[in-house]
Amino acid sequence: MNKLFSFLAGALSGALVGAVTASLMAPTSGEAFREQALSRWENAKREAQLAMEQKRLELEAQFEQMKS
């Protein structure tokens, strides 16, 4: 469990550093960049919510199957 947590923390840190670096090197204006960033954030949030809902339904089905 500790190794998994360390890996996830490293992956998240790397993604964050990569995103900041990419945003600083981007050849777009500030306003265009903000619009793109907001759009990407909303898309990522929507995909995460869909994945969460699918996993919840899957776990509920497994739970019902185990109860029977």
PDB file with SEQRES, HELIX, SHEET and CRYST1 records, atoms N, CA, C and O in Angstrom:
SEQRES   1 A   68  MET ASN LYS LEU PHE SER PHE LEU ALA GLY ALA LEU SER          
SEQRES   2 A   68  GLY ALA LEU VAL GLY ALA VAL THR ALA SER LEU MET ALA          
SEQRES   3 A   68  PRO THR SER GLY GLU ALA PHE ARG GLU GLN ALA LEU SER          
SEQRES   4 A   68  ARG TRP GLU ASN ALA LYS ARG GLU ALA GLN LEU ALA MET          
SEQRES   5 A   68  GLU GLN LYS ARG LEU GLU LEU GLU ALA GLN PHE GLU GLN          
SEQRES   6 A   68  MET LYS SER                                                  
HELIX    1 AA1 ASN A    2  MET A   25  1                                  24    
HELIX    2 AA2 GLY A   30  LYS A   67  1                                  38    
CRYST1    1.000    1.000    1.000  90.00  90.00  90.00 P 1           1          
ATOM      1  N   MET A   1       0.826  -1.189   0.000  1.00  0.00           N  
ATOM      2  CA  MET A   1       0.000   0.000   0.000  1.00  0.00           C  
ATOM      3  C   MET A   1       0.871   1.253   0.000  1.00  0.00           C  
ATOM      4  O   MET A   1       0.567   2.230  -0.684  1.00  0.00           O  
ATOM      5  N   ASN A   2       1.957   1.214   0.775  1.00  0.00           N  
ATOM      6  CA  ASN A   2       2.838   2.372   0.856  1.00  0.00           C  
ATOM      7  C   ASN A   2       3.499   2.658  -0.494  1.00  0.00           C  
ATOM      8  O   ASN A   2       3.655   3.817  -0.878  1.00  0.00           O  
ATOM      9  N   LYS A   3       3.887   1.596  -1.216  1.00  0.00           N  
ATOM     10  CA  LYS A   3       4.510   1.782  -2.525  1.00  0.00           C  
ATOM     11  C   LYS A   3       3.518   2.373  -3.512  1.00  0.00           C  
ATOM     12  O   LYS A   3       3.880   3.227  -4.322  1.00  0.00           O  
ATOM     13  N   LEU A   4       2.272   1.926  -3.451  1.00  0.00           N  
ATOM     14  CA  LEU A   4       1.237   2.458  -4.333  1.00  0.00           C  
ATOM     15  C   LEU A   4       1.001   3.934  -4.061  1.00  0.00           C  
ATOM     16  O   LEU A   4       0.885   4.728  -4.995  1.00  0.00           O  
ATOM     17  N   PHE A   5       0.930   4.306  -2.789  1.00  0.00           N  
ATOM     18  CA  PHE A   5       0.735   5.701  -2.419  1.00  0.00           C  
ATOM     19  C   PHE A   5       1.902   6.549  -2.902  1.00  0.00           C  
ATOM     20  O   PHE A   5       1.700   7.645  -3.427  1.00  0.00           O  
ATOM     21  N   SER A   6       3.113   6.053  -2.729  1.00  0.00           N  
ATOM     22  CA  SER A   6       4.297   6.792  -3.182  1.00  0.00           C  
ATOM     23  C   SER A   6       4.276   6.974  -4.695  1.00  0.00           C  
ATOM     24  O   SER A   6       4.585   8.053  -5.200  1.00  0.00           O  
ATOM     25  N   PHE A   7       3.912   5.922  -5.414  1.00  0.00           N  
ATOM     26  CA  PHE A   7       3.835   6.013  -6.874  1.00  0.00           C  
ATOM     27  C   PHE A   7       2.797   7.040  -7.301  1.00  0.00           C  
ATOM     28  O   PHE A   7       3.068   7.874  -8.166  1.00  0.00           O  
ATOM     29  N   LEU A   8       1.606   6.986  -6.701  1.00  0.00           N  
ATOM     30  CA  LEU A   8       0.546   7.929  -7.056  1.00  0.00           C  
ATOM     31  C   LEU A   8       0.934   9.366  -6.717  1.00  0.00           C  
ATOM     32  O   LEU A   8       0.633  10.287  -7.477  1.00  0.00           O  
ATOM     33  N   ALA A   9       1.596   9.557  -5.592  1.00  0.00           N  
ATOM     34  CA  ALA A   9       2.039  10.906  -5.222  1.00  0.00           C  
ATOM     35  C   ALA A   9       3.065  11.418  -6.230  1.00  0.00           C  
ATOM     36  O   ALA A   9       3.019  12.583  -6.624  1.00  0.00           O  
ATOM     37  N   GLY A  10       3.985  10.557  -6.645  1.00  0.00           N  
ATOM     38  CA  GLY A  10       4.987  10.950  -7.638  1.00  0.00           C  
ATOM     39  C   GLY A  10       4.364  11.244  -8.989  1.00  0.00           C  
ATOM     40  O   GLY A  10       4.746  12.205  -9.656  1.00  0.00           O  
ATOM     41  N   ALA A  11       3.407  10.424  -9.395  1.00  0.00           N  
ATOM     42  CA  ALA A  11       2.738  10.637 -10.678  1.00  0.00           C  
ATOM     43  C   ALA A  11       1.952  11.944 -10.663  1.00  0.00           C  
ATOM     44  O   ALA A  11       1.969  12.691 -11.641  1.00  0.00           O  
ATOM     45  N   LEU A  12       1.270  12.220  -9.570  1.00  0.00           N  
ATOM     46  CA  LEU A  12       0.504  13.460  -9.453  1.00  0.00           C  
ATOM     47  C   LEU A  12       1.434  14.673  -9.450  1.00  0.00           C  
ATOM     48  O   LEU A  12       1.146  15.682 -10.094  1.00  0.00           O  
ATOM     49  N   SER A  13       2.537  14.571  -8.732  1.00  0.00           N  
ATOM     50  CA  SER A  13       3.504  15.673  -8.707  1.00  0.00           C  
ATOM     51  C   SER A  13       4.081  15.914 -10.091  1.00  0.00           C  
ATOM     52  O   SER A  13       4.210  17.062 -10.516  1.00  0.00           O  
ATOM     53  N   GLY A  14       4.428  14.856 -10.796  1.00  0.00           N  
ATOM     54  CA  GLY A  14       4.962  14.989 -12.147  1.00  0.00           C  
ATOM     55  C   GLY A  14       3.961  15.597 -13.101  1.00  0.00           C  
ATOM     56  O   GLY A  14       4.317  16.425 -13.939  1.00  0.00           O  
ATOM     57  N   ALA A  15       2.719  15.194 -12.979  1.00  0.00           N  
ATOM     58  CA  ALA A  15       1.671  15.760 -13.838  1.00  0.00           C  
ATOM     59  C   ALA A  15       1.491  17.249 -13.557  1.00  0.00           C  
ATOM     60  O   ALA A  15       1.310  18.041 -14.482  1.00  0.00           O  
ATOM     61  N   LEU A  16       1.539  17.623 -12.301  1.00  0.00           N  
ATOM     62  CA  LEU A  16       1.388  19.027 -11.930  1.00  0.00           C  
ATOM     63  C   LEU A  16       2.550  19.868 -12.466  1.00  0.00           C  
ATOM     64  O   LEU A  16       2.332  20.942 -13.027  1.00  0.00           O  
ATOM     65  N   VAL A  17       3.767  19.389 -12.297  1.00  0.00           N  
ATOM     66  CA  VAL A  17       4.935  20.109 -12.810  1.00  0.00           C  
ATOM     67  C   VAL A  17       4.867  20.204 -14.332  1.00  0.00           C  
ATOM     68  O   VAL A  17       5.178  21.252 -14.897  1.00  0.00           O  
ATOM     69  N   GLY A  18       4.471  19.139 -14.994  1.00  0.00           N  
ATOM     70  CA  GLY A  18       4.337  19.149 -16.446  1.00  0.00           C  
ATOM     71  C   GLY A  18       3.282  20.138 -16.915  1.00  0.00           C  
ATOM     72  O   GLY A  18       3.480  20.841 -17.906  1.00  0.00           O  
ATOM     73  N   ALA A  19       2.165  20.191 -16.205  1.00  0.00           N  
ATOM     74  CA  ALA A  19       1.095  21.117 -16.587  1.00  0.00           C  
ATOM     75  C   ALA A  19       1.534  22.570 -16.420  1.00  0.00           C  
ATOM     76  O   ALA A  19       1.251  23.409 -17.276  1.00  0.00           O  
ATOM     77  N   VAL A  20       2.219  22.865 -15.331  1.00  0.00           N  
ATOM     78  CA  VAL A  20       2.695  24.229 -15.100  1.00  0.00           C  
ATOM     79  C   VAL A  20       3.729  24.604 -16.156  1.00  0.00           C  
ATOM     80  O   VAL A  20       3.685  25.708 -16.699  1.00  0.00           O  
ATOM     81  N   THR A  21       4.647  23.707 -16.448  1.00  0.00           N  
ATOM     82  CA  THR A  21       5.667  23.976 -17.462  1.00  0.00           C  
ATOM     83  C   THR A  21       5.028  24.204 -18.831  1.00  0.00           C  
ATOM     84  O   THR A  21       5.395  25.136 -19.547  1.00  0.00           O  
ATOM     85  N   ALA A  22       4.086  23.360 -19.184  1.00  0.00           N  
ATOM     86  CA  ALA A  22       3.412  23.507 -20.476  1.00  0.00           C  
ATOM     87  C   ALA A  22       2.652  24.826 -20.550  1.00  0.00           C  
ATOM     88  O   ALA A  22       2.643  25.479 -21.594  1.00  0.00           O  
ATOM     89  N   SER A  23       2.021  25.220 -19.460  1.00  0.00           N  
ATOM     90  CA  SER A  23       1.267  26.475 -19.477  1.00  0.00           C  
ATOM     91  C   SER A  23       2.188  27.682 -19.608  1.00  0.00           C  
ATOM     92  O   SER A  23       1.826  28.666 -20.252  1.00  0.00           O  
ATOM     93  N   LEU A  24       3.366  27.621 -19.010  1.00  0.00           N  
ATOM     94  CA  LEU A  24       4.303  28.740 -19.119  1.00  0.00           C  
ATOM     95  C   LEU A  24       4.949  28.824 -20.499  1.00  0.00           C  
ATOM     96  O   LEU A  24       5.341  29.906 -20.936  1.00  0.00           O  
ATOM     97  N   MET A  25       5.062  27.693 -21.184  1.00  0.00           N  
ATOM     98  CA  MET A  25       5.696  27.656 -22.497  1.00  0.00           C  
ATOM     99  C   MET A  25       4.684  27.772 -23.641  1.00  0.00           C  
ATOM    100  O   MET A  25       5.073  27.802 -24.808  1.00  0.00           O  
ATOM    101  N   ALA A  26       3.414  27.835 -23.318  1.00  0.00           N  
ATOM    102  CA  ALA A  26       2.371  27.859 -24.343  1.00  0.00           C  
ATOM    103  C   ALA A  26       2.430  29.149 -25.158  1.00  0.00           C  
ATOM    104  O   ALA A  26       2.586  30.233 -24.597  1.00  0.00           O  
ATOM    105  N   PRO A  27       2.307  29.032 -26.486  1.00  0.00           N  
ATOM    106  CA  PRO A  27       2.367  30.227 -27.329  1.00  0.00           C  
ATOM    107  C   PRO A  27       1.006  30.897 -27.533  1.00  0.00           C  
ATOM    108  O   PRO A  27       0.729  31.399 -28.623  1.00  0.00           O  
ATOM    109  N   THR A  28       0.158  30.914 -26.510  1.00  0.00           N  
ATOM    110  CA  THR A  28      -1.157  31.533 -26.641  1.00  0.00           C  
ATOM    111  C   THR A  28      -1.251  32.745 -25.725  1.00  0.00           C  
ATOM    112  O   THR A  28      -0.442  32.908 -24.812  1.00  0.00           O  
ATOM    113  N   SER A  29      -2.224  33.576 -25.970  1.00  0.00           N  
ATOM    114  CA  SER A  29      -2.429  34.747 -25.125  1.00  0.00           C  
ATOM    115  C   SER A  29      -3.029  34.313 -23.789  1.00  0.00           C  
ATOM    116  O   SER A  29      -3.513  33.189 -23.651  1.00  0.00           O  
ATOM    117  N   GLY A  30      -2.993  35.189 -22.838  1.00  0.00           N  
ATOM    118  CA  GLY A  30      -3.516  34.874 -21.508  1.00  0.00           C  
ATOM    119  C   GLY A  30      -4.988  34.526 -21.521  1.00  0.00           C  
ATOM    120  O   GLY A  30      -5.409  33.558 -20.888  1.00  0.00           O  
ATOM    121  N   GLU A  31      -5.779  35.317 -22.245  1.00  0.00           N  
ATOM    122  CA  GLU A  31      -7.224  35.063 -22.287  1.00  0.00           C  
ATOM    123  C   GLU A  31      -7.543  33.739 -22.966  1.00  0.00           C  
ATOM    124  O   GLU A  31      -8.378  32.977 -22.478  1.00  0.00           O  
ATOM    125  N   ALA A  32      -6.884  33.457 -24.090  1.00  0.00           N  
ATOM    126  CA  ALA A  32      -7.119  32.197 -24.798  1.00  0.00           C  
ATOM    127  C   ALA A  32      -6.685  31.018 -23.941  1.00  0.00           C  
ATOM    128  O   ALA A  32      -7.344  29.978 -23.918  1.00  0.00           O  
ATOM    129  N   PHE A  33      -5.567  31.188 -23.232  1.00  0.00           N  
ATOM    130  CA  PHE A  33      -5.087  30.106 -22.366  1.00  0.00           C  
ATOM    131  C   PHE A  33      -6.065  29.837 -21.238  1.00  0.00           C  
ATOM    132  O   PHE A  33      -6.336  28.680 -20.915  1.00  0.00           O  
ATOM    133  N   ARG A  34      -6.603  30.897 -20.630  1.00  0.00           N  
ATOM    134  CA  ARG A  34      -7.565  30.713 -19.541  1.00  0.00           C  
ATOM    135  C   ARG A  34      -8.815  29.980 -20.037  1.00  0.00           C  
ATOM    136  O   ARG A  34      -9.343  29.109 -19.346  1.00  0.00           O  
ATOM    137  N   GLU A  35      -9.280  30.334 -21.227  1.00  0.00           N  
ATOM    138  CA  GLU A  35     -10.457  29.661 -21.784  1.00  0.00           C  
ATOM    139  C   GLU A  35     -10.175  28.184 -22.045  1.00  0.00           C  
ATOM    140  O   GLU A  35     -11.005  27.326 -21.744  1.00  0.00           O  
ATOM    141  N   GLN A  36      -8.998  27.890 -22.608  1.00  0.00           N  
ATOM    142  CA  GLN A  36      -8.630  26.493 -22.869  1.00  0.00           C  
ATOM    143  C   GLN A  36      -8.478  25.718 -21.567  1.00  0.00           C  
ATOM    144  O   GLN A  36      -8.936  24.581 -21.459  1.00  0.00           O  
ATOM    145  N   ALA A  37      -7.836  26.332 -20.583  1.00  0.00           N  
ATOM    146  CA  ALA A  37      -7.637  25.660 -19.294  1.00  0.00           C  
ATOM    147  C   ALA A  37      -8.969  25.369 -18.620  1.00  0.00           C  
ATOM    148  O   ALA A  37      -9.166  24.284 -18.074  1.00  0.00           O  
ATOM    149  N   LEU A  38      -9.884  26.332 -18.656  1.00  0.00           N  
ATOM    150  CA  LEU A  38     -11.199  26.133 -18.053  1.00  0.00           C  
ATOM    151  C   LEU A  38     -11.964  25.022 -18.770  1.00  0.00           C  
ATOM    152  O   LEU A  38     -12.612  24.191 -18.135  1.00  0.00           O  
ATOM    153  N   SER A  39     -11.883  25.020 -20.085  1.00  0.00           N  
ATOM    154  CA  SER A  39     -12.550  23.988 -20.869  1.00  0.00           C  
ATOM    155  C   SER A  39     -11.996  22.602 -20.542  1.00  0.00           C  
ATOM    156  O   SER A  39     -12.751  21.646 -20.361  1.00  0.00           O  
ATOM    157  N   ARG A  40     -10.686  22.507 -20.470  1.00  0.00           N  
ATOM    158  CA  ARG A  40     -10.063  21.215 -20.133  1.00  0.00           C  
ATOM    159  C   ARG A  40     -10.424  20.777 -18.724  1.00  0.00           C  
ATOM    160  O   ARG A  40     -10.666  19.594 -18.483  1.00  0.00           O  
ATOM    161  N   TRP A  41     -10.463  21.725 -17.787  1.00  0.00           N  
ATOM    162  CA  TRP A  41     -10.813  21.398 -16.411  1.00  0.00           C  
ATOM    163  C   TRP A  41     -12.244  20.876 -16.336  1.00  0.00           C  
ATOM    164  O   TRP A  41     -12.503  19.869 -15.678  1.00  0.00           O  
ATOM    165  N   GLU A  42     -13.168  21.549 -17.002  1.00  0.00           N  
ATOM    166  CA  GLU A  42     -14.562  21.108 -17.000  1.00  0.00           C  
ATOM    167  C   GLU A  42     -14.695  19.728 -17.632  1.00  0.00           C  
ATOM    168  O   GLU A  42     -15.453  18.894 -17.137  1.00  0.00           O  
ATOM    169  N   ASN A  43     -13.970  19.479 -18.716  1.00  0.00           N  
ATOM    170  CA  ASN A  43     -14.006  18.174 -19.372  1.00  0.00           C  
ATOM    171  C   ASN A  43     -13.463  17.088 -18.447  1.00  0.00           C  
ATOM    172  O   ASN A  43     -14.057  16.016 -18.334  1.00  0.00           O  
ATOM    173  N   ALA A  44     -12.339  17.358 -17.788  1.00  0.00           N  
ATOM    174  CA  ALA A  44     -11.757  16.381 -16.861  1.00  0.00           C  
ATOM    175  C   ALA A  44     -12.700  16.109 -15.696  1.00  0.00           C  
ATOM    176  O   ALA A  44     -12.851  14.964 -15.270  1.00  0.00           O  
ATOM    177  N   LYS A  45     -13.333  17.158 -15.183  1.00  0.00           N  
ATOM    178  CA  LYS A  45     -14.274  17.002 -14.076  1.00  0.00           C  
ATOM    179  C   LYS A  45     -15.470  16.158 -14.496  1.00  0.00           C  
ATOM    180  O   LYS A  45     -15.918  15.291 -13.746  1.00  0.00           O  
ATOM    181  N   ARG A  46     -15.987  16.414 -15.700  1.00  0.00           N  
ATOM    182  CA  ARG A  46     -17.124  15.648 -16.218  1.00  0.00           C  
ATOM    183  C   ARG A  46     -16.757  14.177 -16.394  1.00  0.00           C  
ATOM    184  O   ARG A  46     -17.541  13.295 -16.044  1.00  0.00           O  
ATOM    185  N   GLU A  47     -15.561  13.907 -16.938  1.00  0.00           N  
ATOM    186  CA  GLU A  47     -15.115  12.522 -17.127  1.00  0.00           C  
ATOM    187  C   GLU A  47     -14.924  11.824 -15.787  1.00  0.00           C  
ATOM    188  O   GLU A  47     -15.251  10.645 -15.654  1.00  0.00           O  
ATOM    189  N   ALA A  48     -14.401  12.532 -14.797  1.00  0.00           N  
ATOM    190  CA  ALA A  48     -14.216  11.950 -13.474  1.00  0.00           C  
ATOM    191  C   ALA A  48     -15.557  11.607 -12.836  1.00  0.00           C  
ATOM    192  O   ALA A  48     -15.693  10.563 -12.198  1.00  0.00           O  
ATOM    193  N   GLN A  49     -16.543  12.475 -13.002  1.00  0.00           N  
ATOM    194  CA  GLN A  49     -17.863  12.202 -12.450  1.00  0.00           C  
ATOM    195  C   GLN A  49     -18.500  10.987 -13.125  1.00  0.00           C  
ATOM    196  O   GLN A  49     -19.140  10.170 -12.463  1.00  0.00           O  
ATOM    197  N   LEU A  50     -18.322  10.868 -14.446  1.00  0.00           N  
ATOM    198  CA  LEU A  50     -18.846   9.699 -15.156  1.00  0.00           C  
ATOM    199  C   LEU A  50     -18.171   8.414 -14.672  1.00  0.00           C  
ATOM    200  O   LEU A  50     -18.836   7.405 -14.440  1.00  0.00           O  
ATOM    201  N   ALA A  51     -16.860   8.459 -14.523  1.00  0.00           N  
ATOM    202  CA  ALA A  51     -16.129   7.282 -14.052  1.00  0.00           C  
ATOM    203  C   ALA A  51     -16.567   6.913 -12.640  1.00  0.00           C  
ATOM    204  O   ALA A  51     -16.716   5.734 -12.320  1.00  0.00           O  
ATOM    205  N   MET A  52     -16.771   7.915 -11.802  1.00  0.00           N  
ATOM    206  CA  MET A  52     -17.207   7.661 -10.431  1.00  0.00           C  
ATOM    207  C   MET A  52     -18.587   7.011 -10.421  1.00  0.00           C  
ATOM    208  O   MET A  52     -18.827   6.068  -9.666  1.00  0.00           O  
ATOM    209  N   GLU A  53     -19.480   7.506 -11.246  1.00  0.00           N  
ATOM    210  CA  GLU A  53     -20.836   6.942 -11.313  1.00  0.00           C  
ATOM    211  C   GLU A  53     -20.808   5.499 -11.828  1.00  0.00           C  
ATOM    212  O   GLU A  53     -21.516   4.640 -11.304  1.00  0.00           O  
ATOM    213  N   GLN A  54     -19.997   5.235 -12.848  1.00  0.00           N  
ATOM    214  CA  GLN A  54     -19.895   3.875 -13.384  1.00  0.00           C  
ATOM    215  C   GLN A  54     -19.342   2.924 -12.332  1.00  0.00           C  
ATOM    216  O   GLN A  54     -19.835   1.805 -12.186  1.00  0.00           O  
ATOM    217  N   LYS A  55     -18.324   3.358 -11.600  1.00  0.00           N  
ATOM    218  CA  LYS A  55     -17.733   2.506 -10.564  1.00  0.00           C  
ATOM    219  C   LYS A  55     -18.729   2.260  -9.439  1.00  0.00           C  
ATOM    220  O   LYS A  55     -18.814   1.150  -8.913  1.00  0.00           O  
ATOM    221  N   ARG A  56     -19.490   3.302  -9.066  1.00  0.00           N  
ATOM    222  CA  ARG A  56     -20.491   3.143  -8.018  1.00  0.00           C  
ATOM    223  C   ARG A  56     -21.536   2.107  -8.423  1.00  0.00           C  
ATOM    224  O   ARG A  56     -21.903   1.250  -7.619  1.00  0.00           O  
ATOM    225  N   LEU A  57     -22.020   2.182  -9.670  1.00  0.00           N  
ATOM    226  CA  LEU A  57     -23.006   1.216 -10.144  1.00  0.00           C  
ATOM    227  C   LEU A  57     -22.432  -0.200 -10.162  1.00  0.00           C  
ATOM    228  O   LEU A  57     -23.112  -1.164  -9.809  1.00  0.00           O  
ATOM    229  N   GLU A  58     -21.166  -0.310 -10.581  1.00  0.00           N  
ATOM    230  CA  GLU A  58     -20.510  -1.615 -10.610  1.00  0.00           C  
ATOM    231  C   GLU A  58     -20.389  -2.198  -9.208  1.00  0.00           C  
ATOM    232  O   GLU A  58     -20.663  -3.380  -9.001  1.00  0.00           O  
ATOM    233  N   LEU A  59     -19.983  -1.378  -8.247  1.00  0.00           N  
ATOM    234  CA  LEU A  59     -19.836  -1.850  -6.866  1.00  0.00           C  
ATOM    235  C   LEU A  59     -21.183  -2.189  -6.243  1.00  0.00           C  
ATOM    236  O   LEU A  59     -21.284  -3.155  -5.487  1.00  0.00           O  
ATOM    237  N   GLU A  60     -22.214  -1.415  -6.546  1.00  0.00           N  
ATOM    238  CA  GLU A  60     -23.546  -1.731  -6.044  1.00  0.00           C  
ATOM    239  C   GLU A  60     -24.026  -3.065  -6.590  1.00  0.00           C  
ATOM    240  O   GLU A  60     -24.632  -3.852  -5.862  1.00  0.00           O  
ATOM    241  N   ALA A  61     -23.763  -3.327  -7.866  1.00  0.00           N  
ATOM    242  CA  ALA A  61     -24.163  -4.602  -8.449  1.00  0.00           C  
ATOM    243  C   ALA A  61     -23.415  -5.756  -7.794  1.00  0.00           C  
ATOM    244  O   ALA A  61     -23.999  -6.803  -7.515  1.00  0.00           O  
ATOM    245  N   GLN A  62     -22.128  -5.562  -7.552  1.00  0.00           N  
ATOM    246  CA  GLN A  62     -21.347  -6.613  -6.879  1.00  0.00           C  
ATOM    247  C   GLN A  62     -21.869  -6.841  -5.457  1.00  0.00           C  
ATOM    248  O   GLN A  62     -21.940  -7.979  -4.994  1.00  0.00           O  
ATOM    249  N   PHE A  63     -22.228  -5.772  -4.778  1.00  0.00           N  
ATOM    250  CA  PHE A  63     -22.746  -5.887  -3.423  1.00  0.00           C  
ATOM    251  C   PHE A  63     -24.067  -6.644  -3.406  1.00  0.00           C  
ATOM    252  O   PHE A  63     -24.275  -7.516  -2.562  1.00  0.00           O  
ATOM    253  N   GLU A  64     -24.953  -6.317  -4.326  1.00  0.00           N  
ATOM    254  CA  GLU A  64     -26.231  -7.026  -4.408  1.00  0.00           C  
ATOM    255  C   GLU A  64     -26.029  -8.496  -4.727  1.00  0.00           C  
ATOM    256  O   GLU A  64     -26.734  -9.354  -4.196  1.00  0.00           O  
ATOM    257  N   GLN A  65     -25.062  -8.788  -5.597  1.00  0.00           N  
ATOM    258  CA  GLN A  65     -24.777 -10.176  -5.951  1.00  0.00           C  
ATOM    259  C   GLN A  65     -24.240 -10.930  -4.735  1.00  0.00           C  
ATOM    260  O   GLN A  65     -24.582 -12.096  -4.536  1.00  0.00           O  
ATOM    261  N   MET A  66     -23.406 -10.283  -3.921  1.00  0.00           N  
ATOM    262  CA  MET A  66     -22.848 -10.938  -2.746  1.00  0.00           C  
ATOM    263  C   MET A  66     -23.907 -11.152  -1.680  1.00  0.00           C  
ATOM    264  O   MET A  66     -23.833 -12.124  -0.929  1.00  0.00           O  
ATOM    265  N   LYS A  67     -24.904 -10.254  -1.594  1.00  0.00           N  
ATOM    266  CA  LYS A  67     -25.982 -10.409  -0.617  1.00  0.00           C  
ATOM    267  C   LYS A  67     -26.836 -11.622  -0.934  1.00  0.00           C  
ATOM    268  O   LYS A  67     -27.361 -12.258  -0.020  1.00  0.00           O  
ATOM    269  N   SER A  68     -26.985 -11.958  -2.208  1.00  0.00           N  
ATOM    270  CA  SER A  68     -27.865 -13.064  -2.605  1.00  0.00           C  
ATOM    271  C   SER A  68     -27.250 -14.400  -2.326  1.00  0.00           C  
ATOM    272  O   SER A  68     -27.864 -15.431  -2.603  1.00  0.00           O  
TER     273      SER A  68                                                      
END                                                                             
